[in-house]
């Protein structure tokens, strides 16, 4: 056999092995990398989906929590992983703001990872203390315009989605505003209850006890339509702020060279699981809306969000903590 024939046979055999590996995926444990610690919305929702994957794909899907650096640690782990479908990222909203906030990263968000499917969103709600001197969005904005220093908004950190949503609100409403970052929601809620800040934008899951006890009043949701989680809250769009749309979100990504066949299979599985009524209900109890997107739609969403929030960060001169 000639050298050329031997090389051709070897290449064909390698392609055959790769095709077989893809067809048999998953043949071993799959790692799901979560950018946050155990117990939060990201971790809980990922474990709900991991259980569904195991039932339907017949293999173990292990959640590995790699928190820190605004999700950049987890992103980097998956960007450097072998592109074989056995290490997947459960990407979160900071994925699209990291470059604008921190500059050059250890990975390229646009090139090193590819979208697999969008999964869920955590709508952001505008809340005030029930004891505040204003009771509606109109009254809140009028109050802010009457004060030289404008409104003060609490957020769980500079550059967080609640902070960015507040900047959109200030701009859309034509009101001066100041973001006051805290280390997490609990400290922000303490300041809101004490009346030392005027309002906050936050996911409803952590705020629900304060709402149910009558300590917080919900003025609206920063979404294109009302949320099934708390449908009595009108959108900010309905109240004259059409551009104030923001949310926490999650979705799966894989190393960029991951075979299309694996991406397609996993995308179909994710969309089917998110359509199941019991899965939707489990997510709703966590303050999360199932919002499935296939790989193409999720990729477009990421591109749009990157452009949108990069402009907000630049225009508001936001600096990362």
C-alpha positions as protocol buffer text, in pm:
chain_id: "A"
residue {
  index: 1
  type: UNK
  ca { x: 0 y: 0 z: 0 }
}
residue {
  index: 2
  type: UNK
  ca { x: 135 y: 343 z: -90 }
}
residue {
  index: 3
  type: UNK
  ca { x: 204 y: 616 z: 166 }
}
residue {
  index: 4
  type: UNK
  ca { x: -86 y: 819 z: 25 }
}
residue {
  index: 5
  type: UNK
  ca { x: -320 y: 521 z: 60 }
}
residue {
  index: 6
  type: UNK
  ca { x: -204 y: 461 z: 417 }
}
residue {
  index: 7
  type: UNK
  ca { x: -262 y: 826 z: 508 }
}
residue {
  index: 8
  type: UNK
  ca { x: -605 y: 815 z: 346 }
}
residue {
  index: 9
  type: UNK
  ca { x: -699 y: 501 z: 534 }
}
residue {
  index: 10
  type: UNK
  ca { x: -580 y: 654 z: 862 }
}
residue {
  index: 11
  type: UNK
  ca { x: -778 y: 972 z: 805 }
}
residue {
  index: 12
  type: UNK
  ca { x: -1088 y: 775 z: 721 }
}
residue {
  index: 13
  type: UNK
  ca { x: -1049 y: 566 z: 1036 }
}
residue {
  index: 14
  type: UNK
  ca { x: -1007 y: 878 z: 1251 }
}
residue {
  index: 15
  type: UNK
  ca { x: -1318 y: 1034 z: 1099 }
}
residue {
  index: 16
  type: UNK
  ca { x: -1506 y: 709 z: 1160 }
}
residue {
  index: 17
  type: UNK
  ca { x: -1404 y: 706 z: 1529 }
}
residue {
  index: 18
  type: UNK
  ca { x: -1506 y: 1071 z: 1570 }
}
residue {
  index: 19
  type: UNK
  ca { x: -1842 y: 1007 z: 1404 }
}
residue {
  index: 20
  type: UNK
  ca { x: -1897 y: 705 z: 1628 }
}
residue {
  index: 21
  type: UNK
  ca { x: -1808 y: 906 z: 1941 }
}
residue {
  index: 22
  type: UNK
  ca { x: -2054 y: 1177 z: 1841 }
}
residue {
  index: 23
  type: UNK
  ca { x: -2328 y: 924 z: 1765 }
}
residue {
  index: 24
  type: UNK
  ca { x: -2280 y: 761 z: 2108 }
}
residue {
  index: 25
  type: UNK
  ca { x: -2273 y: 1086 z: 2305 }
}
residue {
  index: 26
  type: UNK
  ca { x: -2301 y: 1090 z: 2598 }
}
residue {
  index: 27
  type: UNK
  ca { x: -2098 y: 777 z: 2667 }
}
residue {
  index: 28
  type: UNK
  ca { x: -1964 y: 896 z: 3004 }
}
residue {
  index: 29
  type: UNK
  ca { x: -2021 y: 1159 z: 3272 }
}
residue {
  index: 30
  type: UNK
  ca { x: -2085 y: 1514 z: 3147 }
}
residue {
  index: 31
  type: UNK
  ca { x: -1961 y: 1810 z: 3354 }
}
residue {
  index: 32
  type: UNK
  ca { x: -2193 y: 2111 z: 3380 }
}
residue {
  index: 33
  type: UNK
  ca { x: -1996 y: 2413 z: 3498 }
}
residue {
  index: 34
  type: UNK
  ca { x: -2197 y: 2659 z: 3706 }
}
residue {
  index: 35
  type: UNK
  ca { x: -2053 y: 3012 z: 3749 }
}
residue {
  index: 36
  type: UNK
  ca { x: -2210 y: 3058 z: 4093 }
}
residue {
  index: 37
  type: UNK
  ca { x: -2209 y: 2880 z: 4428 }
}
residue {
  index: 38
  type: UNK
  ca { x: -2452 y: 2619 z: 4554 }
}
residue {
  index: 39
  type: UNK
  ca { x: -2803 y: 2720 z: 4655 }
}
residue {
  index: 40
  type: UNK
  ca { x: -2864 y: 3014 z: 4422 }
}
residue {
  index: 41
  type: UNK
  ca { x: -3097 y: 3037 z: 4124 }
}
residue {
  index: 42
  type: UNK
  ca { x: -2824 y: 2935 z: 3880 }
}
residue {
  index: 43
  type: UNK
  ca { x: -2727 y: 2626 z: 4076 }
}
residue {
  index: 44
  type: UNK
  ca { x: -3084 y: 2518 z: 4153 }
}
residue {
  index: 45
  type: UNK
  ca { x: -3211 y: 2559 z: 3797 }
}
residue {
  index: 46
  type: UNK
  ca { x: -2907 y: 2379 z: 3657 }
}
residue {
  index: 47
  type: UNK
  ca { x: -2966 y: 2082 z: 3889 }
}
residue {
  index: 48
  type: UNK
  ca { x: -3331 y: 2067 z: 3778 }
}
residue {
  index: 49
  type: UNK
  ca { x: -3217 y: 2043 z: 3417 }
}
residue {
  index: 50
  type: UNK
  ca { x: -2934 y: 1801 z: 3496 }
}
residue {
  index: 51
  type: UNK
  ca { x: -3189 y: 1558 z: 3643 }
}
residue {
  index: 52
  type: UNK
  ca { x: -3395 y: 1580 z: 3324 }
}
residue {
  index: 53
  type: UNK
  ca { x: -3087 y: 1514 z: 3109 }
}
residue {
  index: 54
  type: UNK
  ca { x: -3001 y: 1205 z: 3312 }
}
residue {
  index: 55
  type: UNK
  ca { x: -3353 y: 1066 z: 3274 }
}
residue {
  index: 56
  type: UNK
  ca { x: -3365 y: 1116 z: 2899 }
}
residue {
  index: 57
  type: UNK
  ca { x: -3003 y: 1072 z: 2788 }
}
residue {
  index: 58
  type: UNK
  ca { x: -2908 y: 784 z: 3017 }
}
residue {
  index: 59
  type: UNK
  ca { x: -2586 y: 928 z: 3155 }
}
residue {
  index: 60
  type: UNK
  ca { x: -2471 y: 1124 z: 3460 }
}
residue {
  index: 61
  type: UNK
  ca { x: -2463 y: 1505 z: 3437 }
}
residue {
  index: 62
  type: UNK
  ca { x: -2257 y: 1642 z: 3725 }
}
residue {
  index: 63
  type: UNK
  ca { x: -2288 y: 2006 z: 3836 }
}
residue {
  index: 64
  type: UNK
  ca { x: -1955 y: 2166 z: 3928 }
}
residue {
  index: 65
  type: UNK
  ca { x: -1974 y: 2505 z: 4097 }
}
residue {
  index: 66
  type: UNK
  ca { x: -1690 y: 2738 z: 4003 }
}
residue {
  index: 67
  type: UNK
  ca { x: -1794 y: 3079 z: 4138 }
}
residue {
  index: 68
  type: UNK
  ca { x: -1597 y: 3401 z: 4133 }
}
residue {
  index: 69
  type: UNK
  ca { x: -1478 y: 3689 z: 3918 }
}
residue {
  index: 70
  type: UNK
  ca { x: -1823 y: 3769 z: 3784 }
}
residue {
  index: 71
  type: UNK
  ca { x: -1854 y: 3426 z: 3614 }
}
residue {
  index: 72
  type: UNK
  ca { x: -1520 y: 3461 z: 3435 }
}
residue {
  index: 73
  type: UNK
  ca { x: -1363 y: 3165 z: 3618 }
}
residue {
  index: 74
  type: UNK
  ca { x: -1631 y: 2926 z: 3495 }
}
residue {
  index: 75
  type: UNK
  ca { x: -1624 y: 3075 z: 3146 }
}
residue {
  index: 76
  type: UNK
  ca { x: -1249 y: 3023 z: 3123 }
}
residue {
  index: 77
  type: UNK
  ca { x: -1269 y: 2662 z: 3244 }
}
residue {
  index: 78
  type: UNK
  ca { x: -1505 y: 2567 z: 2962 }
}
residue {
  index: 79
  type: UNK
  ca { x: -1330 y: 2778 z: 2698 }
}
residue {
  index: 80
  type: UNK
  ca { x: -1015 y: 2571 z: 2765 }
}
residue {
  index: 81
  type: UNK
  ca { x: -1191 y: 2232 z: 2787 }
}
residue {
  index: 82
  type: UNK
  ca { x: -1171 y: 1966 z: 2516 }
}
residue {
  index: 83
  type: UNK
  ca { x: -1446 y: 2027 z: 2257 }
}
residue {
  index: 84
  type: UNK
  ca { x: -1600 y: 1682 z: 2296 }
}
residue {
  index: 85
  type: UNK
  ca { x: -1934 y: 1765 z: 2460 }
}
residue {
  index: 86
  type: UNK
  ca { x: -1829 y: 1647 z: 2805 }
}
residue {
  index: 87
  type: UNK
  ca { x: -1772 y: 1992 z: 2959 }
}
residue {
  index: 88
  type: UNK
  ca { x: -2050 y: 2248 z: 2920 }
}
residue {
  index: 89
  type: UNK
  ca { x: -2099 y: 2598 z: 3058 }
}
residue {
  index: 90
  type: UNK
  ca { x: -2419 y: 2719 z: 3219 }
}
residue {
  index: 91
  type: UNK
  ca { x: -2359 y: 3077 z: 3109 }
}
residue {
  index: 92
  type: UNK
  ca { x: -2514 y: 3369 z: 3295 }
}
residue {
  index: 93
  type: UNK
  ca { x: -2589 y: 3734 z: 3218 }
}
residue {
  index: 94
  type: UNK
  ca { x: -2241 y: 3865 z: 3315 }
}
residue {
  index: 95
  type: UNK
  ca { x: -2105 y: 3670 z: 3016 }
}
residue {
  index: 96
  type: UNK
  ca { x: -2205 y: 3959 z: 2787 }
}
residue {
  index: 97
  type: UNK
  ca { x: -2069 y: 4240 z: 3008 }
}
residue {
  index: 98
  type: UNK
  ca { x: -1733 y: 4098 z: 3118 }
}
residue {
  index: 99
  type: UNK
  ca { x: -1529 y: 4243 z: 2833 }
}
residue {
  index: 100
  type: UNK
  ca { x: -1682 y: 4591 z: 2863 }
}
residue {
  index: 101
  type: UNK
  ca { x: -1628 y: 4593 z: 3240 }
}
residue {
  index: 102
  type: UNK
  ca { x: -1286 y: 4427 z: 3268 }
}
residue {
  index: 103
  type: UNK
  ca { x: -1118 y: 4474 z: 2930 }
}
residue {
  index: 104
  type: UNK
  ca { x: -915 y: 4191 z: 2779 }
}
residue {
  index: 105
  type: UNK
  ca { x: -1011 y: 3850 z: 2912 }
}
residue {
  index: 106
  type: UNK
  ca { x: -827 y: 3516 z: 2931 }
}
residue {
  index: 107
  type: UNK
  ca { x: -1076 y: 3383 z: 2675 }
}
residue {
  index: 108
  type: UNK
  ca { x: -1258 y: 3536 z: 2378 }
}
residue {
  index: 109
  type: UNK
  ca { x: -1635 y: 3536 z: 2449 }
}
residue {
  index: 110
  type: UNK
  ca { x: -1715 y: 3560 z: 2078 }
}
residue {
  index: 111
  type: UNK
  ca { x: -1474 y: 3291 z: 1954 }
}
residue {
  index: 112
  type: UNK
  ca { x: -1389 y: 3040 z: 2226 }
}
residue {
  index: 113
  type: UNK
  ca { x: -1741 y: 2929 z: 2316 }
}
residue {
  index: 114
  type: UNK
  ca { x: -2047 y: 2851 z: 2106 }
}
residue {
  index: 115
  type: UNK
  ca { x: -2415 y: 2877 z: 2204 }
}
residue {
  index: 116
  type: UNK
  ca { x: -2608 y: 2555 z: 2262 }
}
residue {
  index: 117
  type: UNK
  ca { x: -2943 y: 2677 z: 2397 }
}
residue {
  index: 118
  type: UNK
  ca { x: -3092 y: 2952 z: 2609 }
}
residue {
  index: 119
  type: UNK
  ca { x: -3290 y: 2824 z: 2907 }
}
residue {
  index: 120
  type: UNK
  ca { x: -3444 y: 3064 z: 3157 }
}
residue {
  index: 121
  type: UNK
  ca { x: -3466 y: 3425 z: 3267 }
}
residue {
  index: 122
  type: UNK
  ca { x: -3492 y: 3581 z: 3611 }
}
residue {
  index: 123
  type: UNK
  ca { x: -3704 y: 3894 z: 3558 }
}
residue {
  index: 124
  type: UNK
  ca { x: -3592 y: 4210 z: 3737 }
}
residue {
  index: 125
  type: UNK
  ca { x: -3857 y: 4392 z: 3939 }
}
residue {
  index: 126
  type: UNK
  ca { x: -3861 y: 4754 z: 4056 }
}
residue {
  index: 127
  type: UNK
  ca { x: -3927 y: 4771 z: 4430 }
}
residue {
  index: 128
  type: UNK
  ca { x: -3960 y: 5035 z: 4698 }
}
residue {
  index: 129
  type: UNK
  ca { x: -4017 y: 5027 z: 5070 }
}
residue {
  index: 130
  type: UNK
  ca { x: -4386 y: 5016 z: 5165 }
}
residue {
  index: 131
  type: UNK
  ca { x: -4313 y: 5310 z: 5395 }
}
residue {
  index: 132
  type: UNK
  ca { x: -4168 y: 5530 z: 5119 }
}
residue {
  index: 133
  type: UNK
  ca { x: -4331 y: 5870 z: 5055 }
}
residue {
  index: 134
  type: UNK
  ca { x: -4420 y: 5757 z: 4699 }
}
residue {
  index: 135
  type: UNK
  ca { x: -4645 y: 5466 z: 4601 }
}
residue {
  index: 136
  type: UNK
  ca { x: -4630 y: 5448 z: 4220 }
}
residue {
  index: 137
  type: UNK
  ca { x: -4366 y: 5473 z: 3947 }
}
residue {
  index: 138
  type: UNK
  ca { x: -4497 y: 5817 z: 3849 }
}
residue {
  index: 139
  type: UNK
  ca { x: -4464 y: 5938 z: 4207 }
}
residue {
  index: 140
  type: UNK
  ca { x: -4115 y: 5786 z: 4239 }
}
residue {
  index: 141
  type: UNK
  ca { x: -3992 y: 5966 z: 3928 }
}
residue {
  index: 142
  type: UNK
  ca { x: -4153 y: 6294 z: 4032 }
}
residue {
  index: 143
  type: UNK
  ca { x: -3982 y: 6259 z: 4371 }
}
residue {
  index: 144
  type: UNK
  ca { x: -3647 y: 6203 z: 4200 }
}
residue {
  index: 145
  type: UNK
  ca { x: -3689 y: 6506 z: 3973 }
}
residue {
  index: 146
  type: UNK
  ca { x: -3772 y: 6724 z: 4275 }
}
residue {
  index: 147
  type: UNK
  ca { x: -3439 y: 6647 z: 4442 }
}
residue {
  index: 148
  type: UNK
  ca { x: -3112 y: 6800 z: 4321 }
}
residue {
  index: 149
  type: UNK
  ca { x: -2931 y: 6471 z: 4388 }
}
residue {
  index: 150
  type: UNK
  ca { x: -3203 y: 6266 z: 4216 }
}
residue {
  index: 151
  type: UNK
  ca { x: -3288 y: 5906 z: 4305 }
}
residue {
  index: 152
  type: UNK
  ca { x: -3074 y: 5654 z: 4487 }
}
residue {
  index: 153
  type: UNK
  ca { x: -3093 y: 5289 z: 4382 }
}
residue {
  index: 154
  type: UNK
  ca { x: -2943 y: 4996 z: 4571 }
}
residue {
  index: 155
  type: UNK
  ca { x: -2783 y: 4715 z: 4372 }
}
residue {
  index: 156
  type: UNK
  ca { x: -2588 y: 4396 z: 4451 }
}
residue {
  index: 157
  type: UNK
  ca { x: -2276 y: 4537 z: 4284 }
}
residue {
  index: 158
  type: UNK
  ca { x: -2136 y: 4773 z: 4023 }
}
residue {
  index: 159
  type: UNK
  ca { x: -2199 y: 4639 z: 3674 }
}
residue {
  index: 160
  type: UNK
  ca { x: -2461 y: 4388 z: 3791 }
}
residue {
  index: 161
  type: UNK
  ca { x: -2783 y: 4351 z: 3592 }
}
residue {
  index: 162
  type: UNK
  ca { x: -2984 y: 4546 z: 3853 }
}
residue {
  index: 163
  type: UNK
  ca { x: -2730 y: 4828 z: 3830 }
}
residue {
  index: 164
  type: UNK
  ca { x: -2741 y: 4832 z: 3450 }
}
residue {
  index: 165
  type: UNK
  ca { x: -3122 y: 4823 z: 3456 }
}
residue {
  index: 166
  type: UNK
  ca { x: -3120 y: 5125 z: 3688 }
}
residue {
  index: 167
  type: UNK
  ca { x: -2899 y: 5315 z: 3446 }
}
residue {
  index: 168
  type: UNK
  ca { x: -3150 y: 5243 z: 3169 }
}
residue {
  index: 169
  type: UNK
  ca { x: -3431 y: 5369 z: 3393 }
}
residue {
  index: 170
  type: UNK
  ca { x: -3246 y: 5692 z: 3476 }
}
residue {
  index: 171
  type: UNK
  ca { x: -3183 y: 5755 z: 3108 }
}
residue {
  index: 172
  type: UNK
  ca { x: -3534 y: 5665 z: 2988 }
}
residue {
  index: 173
  type: UNK
  ca { x: -3708 y: 5861 z: 3263 }
}
residue {
  index: 174
  type: UNK
  ca { x: -3484 y: 6166 z: 3232 }
}
residue {
  index: 175
  type: UNK
  ca { x: -3404 y: 6163 z: 3600 }
}
residue {
  index: 176
  type: UNK
  ca { x: -3073 y: 6198 z: 3782 }
}
residue {
  index: 177
  type: UNK
  ca { x: -2984 y: 5879 z: 3964 }
}
residue {
  index: 178
  type: UNK
  ca { x: -2711 y: 5723 z: 4172 }
}
residue {
  index: 179
  type: UNK
  ca { x: -2638 y: 5353 z: 4202 }
}
residue {
  index: 180
  type: UNK
  ca { x: -2520 y: 5243 z: 4546 }
}
residue {
  index: 181
  type: UNK
  ca { x: -2359 y: 4899 z: 4526 }
}
residue {
  index: 182
  type: UNK
  ca { x: -2372 y: 4652 z: 4813 }
}
residue {
  index: 183
  type: UNK
  ca { x: -2229 y: 4306 z: 4862 }
}
residue {
  index: 184
  type: UNK
  ca { x: -2539 y: 4110 z: 4769 }
}
residue {
  index: 185
  type: UNK
  ca { x: -2913 y: 4156 z: 4793 }
}
residue {
  index: 186
  type: UNK
  ca { x: -2956 y: 4129 z: 5171 }
}
residue {
  index: 187
  type: UNK
  ca { x: -2755 y: 4445 z: 5245 }
}
residue {
  index: 188
  type: UNK
  ca { x: -2935 y: 4632 z: 4967 }
}
residue {
  index: 189
  type: UNK
  ca { x: -3271 y: 4528 z: 5115 }
}
residue {
  index: 190
  type: UNK
  ca { x: -3165 y: 4644 z: 5463 }
}
residue {
  index: 191
  type: UNK
  ca { x: -3087 y: 4992 z: 5328 }
}
residue {
  index: 192
  type: UNK
  ca { x: -3414 y: 5004 z: 5135 }
}
residue {
  index: 193
  type: UNK
  ca { x: -3615 y: 4910 z: 5443 }
}
residue {
  index: 194
  type: UNK
  ca { x: -3433 y: 5173 z: 5647 }
}
residue {
  index: 195
  type: UNK
  ca { x: -3522 y: 5440 z: 5392 }
}
residue {
  index: 196
  type: UNK
  ca { x: -3159 y: 5521 z: 5317 }
}
residue {
  index: 197
  type: UNK
  ca { x: -3208 y: 5441 z: 4947 }
}
residue {
  index: 198
  type: UNK
  ca { x: -3516 y: 5510 z: 4736 }
}
residue {
  index: 199
  type: UNK
  ca { x: -3557 y: 5190 z: 4534 }
}
residue {
  index: 200
  type: UNK
  ca { x: -3396 y: 4878 z: 4398 }
}
residue {
  index: 201
  type: UNK
  ca { x: -3424 y: 4656 z: 4092 }
}
residue {
  index: 202
  type: UNK
  ca { x: -3394 y: 4291 z: 4182 }
}
residue {
  index: 203
  type: UNK
  ca { x: -3495 y: 3933 z: 4107 }
}
residue {
  index: 204
  type: UNK
  ca { x: -3816 y: 3855 z: 4292 }
}
residue {
  index: 205
  type: UNK
  ca { x: -3702 y: 3523 z: 4440 }
}
residue {
  index: 206
  type: UNK
  ca { x: -3496 y: 3679 z: 4719 }
}
residue {
  index: 207
  type: UNK
  ca { x: -3740 y: 3967 z: 4773 }
}
residue {
  index: 208
  type: UNK
  ca { x: -4059 y: 3760 z: 4791 }
}
residue {
  index: 209
  type: UNK
  ca { x: -4061 y: 3727 z: 5174 }
}
residue {
  index: 210
  type: UNK
  ca { x: -4043 y: 4108 z: 5202 }
}
residue {
  index: 211
  type: UNK
  ca { x: -4328 y: 4146 z: 4951 }
}
residue {
  index: 212
  type: UNK
  ca { x: -4547 y: 3889 z: 5123 }
}
residue {
  index: 213
  type: UNK
  ca { x: -4488 y: 4049 z: 5464 }
}
residue {
  index: 214
  type: UNK
  ca { x: -4588 y: 4390 z: 5330 }
}
residue {
  index: 215
  type: UNK
  ca { x: -4245 y: 4551 z: 5367 }
}
residue {
  index: 216
  type: UNK
  ca { x: -4180 y: 4595 z: 4993 }
}
residue {
  index: 217
  type: UNK
  ca { x: -4405 y: 4734 z: 4722 }
}
residue {
  index: 218
  type: UNK
  ca { x: -4354 y: 4616 z: 4362 }
}
residue {
  index: 219
  type: UNK
  ca { x: -4386 y: 4897 z: 4105 }
}
residue {
  index: 220
  type: UNK
  ca { x: -4315 y: 4703 z: 3787 }
}
residue {
  index: 221
  type: UNK
  ca { x: -4104 y: 4453 z: 3598 }
}
residue {
  index: 222
  type: UNK
  ca { x: -3826 y: 4536 z: 3350 }
}
residue {
  index: 223
  type: UNK
  ca { x: -3952 y: 4300 z: 3079 }
}
residue {
  index: 224
  type: UNK
  ca { x: -4124 y: 4303 z: 2742 }
}
residue {
  index: 225
  type: UNK
  ca { x: -4433 y: 4139 z: 2897 }
}
residue {
  index: 226
  type: UNK
  ca { x: -4566 y: 4061 z: 3241 }
}
residue {
  index: 227
  type: UNK
  ca { x: -4404 y: 3771 z: 3422 }
}
residue {
  index: 228
  type: UNK
  ca { x: -4593 y: 3458 z: 3523 }
}
residue {
  index: 229
  type: UNK
  ca { x: -4395 y: 3474 z: 3845 }
}
residue {
  index: 230
  type: UNK
  ca { x: -4572 y: 3794 z: 3958 }
}
residue {
  index: 231
  type: UNK
  ca { x: -4827 y: 3885 z: 3689 }
}
residue {
  index: 232
  type: UNK
  ca { x: -4986 y: 4168 z: 3888 }
}
residue {
  index: 233
  type: UNK
  ca { x: -4674 y: 4378 z: 3829 }
}
residue {
  index: 234
  type: UNK
  ca { x: -4708 y: 4587 z: 3510 }
}
residue {
  index: 235
  type: UNK
  ca { x: -4407 y: 4616 z: 3283 }
}
residue {
  index: 236
  type: UNK
  ca { x: -4211 y: 4938 z: 3290 }
}
residue {
  index: 237
  type: UNK
  ca { x: -4288 y: 4957 z: 2917 }
}
residue {
  index: 238
  type: UNK
  ca { x: -4657 y: 4978 z: 3002 }
}
residue {
  index: 239
  type: UNK
  ca { x: -4575 y: 5271 z: 3229 }
}
residue {
  index: 240
  type: UNK
  ca { x: -4391 y: 5479 z: 2971 }
}
residue {
  index: 241
  type: UNK
  ca { x: -4036 y: 5343 z: 2992 }
}
residue {
  index: 242
  type: UNK
  ca { x: -4009 y: 5136 z: 2670 }
}
residue {
  index: 243
  type: UNK
  ca { x: -3636 y: 5069 z: 2681 }
}
residue {
  index: 244
  type: UNK
  ca { x: -3605 y: 4949 z: 3039 }
}
residue {
  index: 245
  type: UNK
  ca { x: -3581 y: 4577 z: 2968 }
}
residue {
  index: 246
  type: UNK
  ca { x: -3332 y: 4369 z: 3165 }
}
residue {
  index: 247
  type: UNK
  ca { x: -3309 y: 4031 z: 3332 }
}
residue {
  index: 248
  type: UNK
  ca { x: -3081 y: 3774 z: 3471 }
}
residue {
  index: 249
  type: UNK
  ca { x: -3056 y: 3482 z: 3229 }
}
residue {
  index: 250
  type: UNK
  ca { x: -2893 y: 3143 z: 3183 }
}
residue {
  index: 251
  type: UNK
  ca { x: -2809 y: 2918 z: 2892 }
}
residue {
  index: 252
  type: UNK
  ca { x: -2573 y: 2643 z: 2782 }
}
residue {
  index: 253
  type: UNK
  ca { x: -2252 y: 2699 z: 2589 }
}
residue {
  index: 254
  type: UNK
  ca { x: -1977 y: 2464 z: 2476 }
}
residue {
  index: 255
  type: UNK
  ca { x: -1617 y: 2497 z: 2354 }
}
residue {
  index: 256
  type: UNK
  ca { x: -1631 y: 2643 z: 2004 }
}
residue {
  index: 257
  type: UNK
  ca { x: -1507 y: 2329 z: 1823 }
}
residue {
  index: 258
  type: UNK
  ca { x: -1771 y: 2103 z: 1981 }
}
residue {
  index: 259
  type: UNK
  ca { x: -1927 y: 1890 z: 1702 }
}
residue {
  index: 260
  type: UNK
  ca { x: -2251 y: 2020 z: 1556 }
}
residue {
  index: 261
  type: UNK
  ca { x: -2420 y: 1682 z: 1609 }
}
residue {
  index: 262
  type: UNK
  ca { x: -2369 y: 1707 z: 1986 }
}
residue {
  index: 263
  type: UNK
  ca { x: -2486 y: 2069 z: 1996 }
}
residue {
  index: 264
  type: UNK
  ca { x: -2798 y: 1979 z: 1800 }
}
residue {
  index: 265
  type: UNK
  ca { x: -2882 y: 1680 z: 2019 }
}
residue {
  index: 266
  type: UNK
  ca { x: -2837 y: 1874 z: 2342 }
}
residue {
  index: 267
  type: UNK
  ca { x: -3027 y: 2176 z: 2211 }
}
residue {
  index: 268
  type: UNK
  ca { x: -3325 y: 1954 z: 2123 }
}
residue {
  index: 269
  type: UNK
  ca { x: -3315 y: 1793 z: 2466 }
}
residue {
  index: 270
  type: UNK
  ca { x: -3305 y: 2130 z: 2645 }
}
residue {
  index: 271
  type: UNK
  ca { x: -3596 y: 2272 z: 2447 }
}
residue {
  index: 272
  type: UNK
  ca { x: -3804 y: 1959 z: 2512 }
}
residue {
  index: 273
  type: UNK
  ca { x: -3730 y: 1963 z: 2886 }
}
residue {
  index: 274
  type: UNK
  ca { x: -3819 y: 2332 z: 2920 }
}
residue {
  index: 275
  type: UNK
  ca { x: -4154 y: 2268 z: 2748 }
}
residue {
  index: 276
  type: UNK
  ca { x: -4254 y: 2014 z: 3015 }
}
residue {
  index: 277
  type: UNK
  ca { x: -4516 y: 2158 z: 3255 }
}
residue {
  index: 278
  type: UNK
  ca { x: -4354 y: 2008 z: 3565 }
}
residue {
  index: 279
  type: UNK
  ca { x: -4016 y: 2160 z: 3478 }
}
residue {
  index: 280
  type: UNK
  ca { x: -4176 y: 2500 z: 3416 }
}
residue {
  index: 281
  type: UNK
  ca { x: -4349 y: 2482 z: 3753 }
}
residue {
  index: 282
  type: UNK
  ca { x: -4030 y: 2387 z: 3937 }
}
residue {
  index: 283
  type: UNK
  ca { x: -3860 y: 2690 z: 3782 }
}
residue {
  index: 284
  type: UNK
  ca { x: -4149 y: 2922 z: 3864 }
}
residue {
  index: 285
  type: UNK
  ca { x: -4125 y: 2830 z: 4231 }
}
residue {
  index: 286
  type: UNK
  ca { x: -3764 y: 2956 z: 4215 }
}
residue {
  index: 287
  type: UNK
  ca { x: -3869 y: 3288 z: 4061 }
}
residue {
  index: 288
  type: UNK
  ca { x: -3755 y: 3183 z: 3714 }
}
residue {
  index: 289
  type: UNK
  ca { x: -3932 y: 3188 z: 3376 }
}
residue {
  index: 290
  type: UNK
  ca { x: -3857 y: 2915 z: 3122 }
}
residue {
  index: 291
  type: UNK
  ca { x: -3759 y: 3096 z: 2803 }
}
residue {
  index: 292
  type: UNK
  ca { x: -3607 y: 2840 z: 2566 }
}
residue {
  index: 293
  type: UNK
  ca { x: -3399 y: 2950 z: 2267 }
}
residue {
  index: 294
  type: UNK
  ca { x: -3230 y: 2720 z: 2017 }
}
residue {
  index: 295
  type: UNK
  ca { x: -2861 y: 2765 z: 1939 }
}
residue {
  index: 296
  type: UNK
  ca { x: -2915 y: 3024 z: 1665 }
}
residue {
  index: 297
  type: UNK
  ca { x: -3162 y: 3231 z: 1865 }
}
residue {
  index: 298
  type: UNK
  ca { x: -2945 y: 3213 z: 2175 }
}
residue {
  index: 299
  type: UNK
  ca { x: -2642 y: 3324 z: 1975 }
}
residue {
  index: 300
  type: UNK
  ca { x: -2833 y: 3624 z: 1841 }
}
residue {
  index: 301
  type: UNK
  ca { x: -2955 y: 3705 z: 2192 }
}
residue {
  index: 302
  type: UNK
  ca { x: -2597 y: 3703 z: 2323 }
}
residue {
  index: 303
  type: UNK
  ca { x: -2482 y: 3930 z: 2039 }
}
residue {
  index: 304
  type: UNK
  ca { x: -2767 y: 4173 z: 2100 }
}
residue {
  index: 305
  type: UNK
  ca { x: -2714 y: 4178 z: 2477 }
}
residue {
  index: 306
  type: UNK
  ca { x: -2340 y: 4232 z: 2436 }
}
residue {
  index: 307
  type: UNK
  ca { x: -2399 y: 4534 z: 2213 }
}
residue {
  index: 308
  type: UNK
  ca { x: -2673 y: 4678 z: 2434 }
}
residue {
  index: 309
  type: UNK
  ca { x: -2497 y: 4652 z: 2768 }
}
residue {
  index: 310
  type: UNK
  ca { x: -2155 y: 4749 z: 2638 }
}
residue {
  index: 311
  type: UNK
  ca { x: -2309 y: 5080 z: 2529 }
}
residue {
  index: 312
  type: UNK
  ca { x: -2474 y: 5132 z: 2869 }
}
residue {
  index: 313
  type: UNK
  ca { x: -2148 y: 5057 z: 3050 }
}
residue {
  index: 314
  type: UNK
  ca { x: -1957 y: 5297 z: 2825 }
}
residue {
  index: 315
  type: UNK
  ca { x: -2213 y: 5579 z: 2839 }
}
residue {
  index: 316
  type: UNK
  ca { x: -2254 y: 5557 z: 3218 }
}
residue {
  index: 317
  type: UNK
  ca { x: -1874 y: 5519 z: 3270 }
}
residue {
  index: 318
  type: UNK
  ca { x: -1930 y: 5214 z: 3491 }
}
residue {
  index: 319
  type: UNK
  ca { x: -1619 y: 5068 z: 3649 }
}
residue {
  index: 320
  type: UNK
  ca { x: -1599 y: 4709 z: 3767 }
}
residue {
  index: 321
  type: UNK
  ca { x: -1542 y: 4646 z: 4135 }
}
